Amino acid sequence: MDEIDLKIILLLMNNSRLTYREISDYLGLSVNALYKRVQGFFVKTNISIFLFLFNNYLF
């Protein structure tokens, strides 16, 4: 994981509804490069599930 990967994760943690286009514009990457990086999170790291937490209730 490099600095760009960490920026992607932080952006998504702050607003998980950002589109690939919005994130790629902010980071100066192509949408395709961003997509490949996000897909790589699932292969290279232990990210395997997204959870939604609202007022301490897990959905």
C-alpha positions as CSV (number, residue, x, y, z in Angstrom):
1,M,0.0,0.0,0.0
2,D,1.4,3.4,-0.9
3,E,0.4,7.0,-0.2
4,I,-2.2,7.1,-3.0
5,D,-3.9,3.9,-1.7
6,L,-4.1,5.5,1.7
7,K,-5.6,8.7,0.2
8,I,-8.2,6.6,-1.6
9,I,-9.2,4.8,1.6
10,L,-9.4,8.1,3.6
11,L,-11.6,9.7,0.9
12,L,-13.9,6.7,0.9
13,M,-14.0,6.7,4.7
14,N,-15.1,10.3,4.7
15,N,-17.6,9.9,1.9
16,S,-18.3,6.4,0.7
17,R,-20.6,7.8,-2.0
18,L,-17.8,9.4,-4.0
19,T,-17.7,8.2,-7.6
20,Y,-14.6,6.9,-9.2
21,R,-14.6,10.0,-11.4
22,E,-14.7,12.3,-8.4
23,I,-11.8,10.5,-6.7
24,S,-9.7,10.2,-9.8
25,D,-10.1,13.9,-10.5
26,Y,-9.1,14.8,-7.0
27,L,-6.0,12.5,-7.1
28,G,-5.1,13.2,-10.7
29,L,-5.5,9.6,-11.8
30,S,-7.4,8.0,-14.6
31,V,-10.7,6.3,-13.7
32,N,-9.2,3.0,-15.0
33,A,-6.1,3.4,-12.8
34,L,-8.2,4.2,-9.7
35,Y,-10.5,1.2,-10.4
36,K,-7.5,-1.2,-10.6
37,R,-6.2,0.2,-7.3
38,V,-9.5,-0.3,-5.6
39,Q,-9.9,-3.8,-6.9
40,G,-6.3,-4.5,-5.7
41,F,-7.4,-3.7,-2.2
42,F,-9.3,-6.9,-2.1
43,V,-6.4,-8.9,-3.4
44,K,-3.5,-7.3,-1.5
45,T,-5.2,-6.6,1.8
46,N,-7.7,-8.1,4.2
47,I,-10.5,-5.9,3.0
48,S,-13.3,-8.4,2.2
49,I,-16.5,-6.7,3.4
50,F,-18.0,-3.3,3.7
51,L,-20.2,-2.6,6.7
52,F,-22.7,0.2,7.3
53,L,-22.8,1.5,10.8
54,F,-25.6,4.0,11.8
55,N,-26.1,5.1,15.4
56,N,-24.2,2.0,16.6
57,Y,-26.4,-0.4,14.7
58,L,-24.8,-2.7,12.2
59,F,-26.6,-3.2,8.8
